[in-house]
Amino acid sequence: MDWQQRYDTGDTPWDLRGVTPPLEALLASGRLRELGVPDRADVAVPGCGRGHDLRAFANLGHAVTGFDIAPGVVLEARRLLALNLVRGAQVHCRDVLGLSGEFAQRFDLVYDYTCFCALTPYLRAAYAREVAAILRDRGVFLALAFPMPPFTGRADGGAGPPHLVRREDLFAAFEADHEFLADFDAEHSAPSRAGFERWFAFRRRPRA
Ligand SMILES: C[S@@+](CC[C@H](N)C(=O)[O-])C[C@H]1O[C@@H](n2cnc3c(N)ncnc32)[C@H](O)[C@@H]1O
């Protein structure tokens, strides 16, 4: 999948053109604190795309770092953050499967929206290991999992992303290094995604 080409041709149906509404609702709810995330957290957003969700974290005082493999969209994300006068956010052009050396134990929270589903399923365990590596002990992996059953697949029937995300897929990938904390309904989902997405939170097990 050539992600940059998809951005260049405007073929980006995943982009909601603003902060993800269920994330806005979650940030307003105080749920992050209940999950043990500090009020001024170091937050990573893998596969951040145009970086809309970075804005929501930064505006609350978190130090947020986005990662995306598509170089053009990284520049675009930086431009949008500057345009919106957002401070405390960085965006790096990186493969999320190669973060552990540079960013080991740097984050209190890793937030995933449609990065997990963008990866070919056989890469999910490797991705979960990267998440575990960049989280501090007891840091939180928080995923707004999409597309979940009963989503029946892409309208065009293609084999590429988004790959279906089942509850057991998340557990299979993340259970090795994380303990399950909670799952709960997503509020204010975009109409086309309502009923197909749900929050999951896992906590990084302390290293020995
Ligand atoms: C479905 S899009 C979601 C983008 C963003 N989260 C959003 O909701 O608008 C998936 C994003 O992950 C990026 N991506 C895919 N594979 C990646 C990888 N291996 N490393 C870093 N980013 C990746 C793509 O470039 C794309 O921006």
The ligand as an SDF file (V2000), in Angstrom:
LIG
                    3D

 27 29  0  0  0  0  0  0  0  0999 V2000
   -6.0870    4.6520    7.9050 C   0  0  0  0  0  0  0  0  0  0  0  0
   -4.8860    5.9250    7.9770 S   0  0  0  0  0  0  0  0  0  0  0  0
   -5.3000    6.7570    9.5150 C   0  0  0  0  0  0  0  0  0  0  0  0
   -4.6920    8.1080    9.6830 C   0  0  0  0  0  0  0  0  0  0  0  0
   -5.1530    8.8500   10.9320 C   0  0  0  0  0  0  0  0  0  0  0  0
   -5.0190    8.0490   12.1310 N   0  0  0  0  0  0  0  0  0  0  0  0
   -6.5730    9.2960   10.7630 C   0  0  0  0  0  0  0  0  0  0  0  0
   -7.4580    8.7970   11.4700 O   0  0  0  0  0  0  0  0  0  0  0  0
   -6.8060   10.1640    9.8980 O   0  0  0  0  0  0  0  0  0  0  0  0
   -3.4420    5.0270    8.4320 C   0  0  0  0  0  0  0  0  0  0  0  0
   -2.2200    5.9000    8.5570 C   0  0  0  0  0  0  0  0  0  0  0  0
   -1.1320    5.0870    8.9790 O   0  0  0  0  0  0  0  0  0  0  0  0
   -0.0010    5.3930    8.1940 C   0  0  0  0  0  0  0  0  0  0  0  0
    0.7940    4.1560    8.1800 N   0  0  0  0  0  0  0  0  0  0  0  0
    0.5130    2.9920    7.5820 C   0  0  0  0  0  0  0  0  0  0  0  0
    1.4800    2.0830    7.8060 N   0  0  0  0  0  0  0  0  0  0  0  0
    2.3920    2.7210    8.5870 C   0  0  0  0  0  0  0  0  0  0  0  0
    3.6370    2.3120    9.1650 C   0  0  0  0  0  0  0  0  0  0  0  0
    4.1180    1.0880    8.9760 N   0  0  0  0  0  0  0  0  0  0  0  0
    4.3040    3.2180    9.9000 N   0  0  0  0  0  0  0  0  0  0  0  0
    3.8270    4.4860   10.0770 C   0  0  0  0  0  0  0  0  0  0  0  0
    2.6550    4.9100    9.5670 N   0  0  0  0  0  0  0  0  0  0  0  0
    1.9580    4.0360    8.8320 C   0  0  0  0  0  0  0  0  0  0  0  0
   -0.5290    5.8170    6.8520 C   0  0  0  0  0  0  0  0  0  0  0  0
    0.3460    6.6380    6.1310 O   0  0  0  0  0  0  0  0  0  0  0  0
   -1.8020    6.5370    7.2560 C   0  0  0  0  0  0  0  0  0  0  0  0
   -1.5830    7.9080    7.4600 O   0  0  0  0  0  0  0  0  0  0  0  0
  1  2  1  0
  2  3  1  0
  2 10  1  0
  3  4  1  0
  4  5  1  0
  5  6  1  0
  5  7  1  0
  7  8  2  0
  7  9  1  0
 10 11  1  0
 11 12  1  0
 11 26  1  0
 12 13  1  0
 13 14  1  0
 13 24  1  0
 14 15  1  0
 14 23  1  0
 15 16  2  0
 16 17  1  0
 17 18  1  0
 17 23  2  0
 18 19  1  0
 18 20  2  0
 20 21  1  0
 21 22  2  0
 22 23  1  0
 24 25  1  0
 24 26  1  0
 26 27  1  0
M  CHG  2   2   1   9  -1
M  END
$$$$
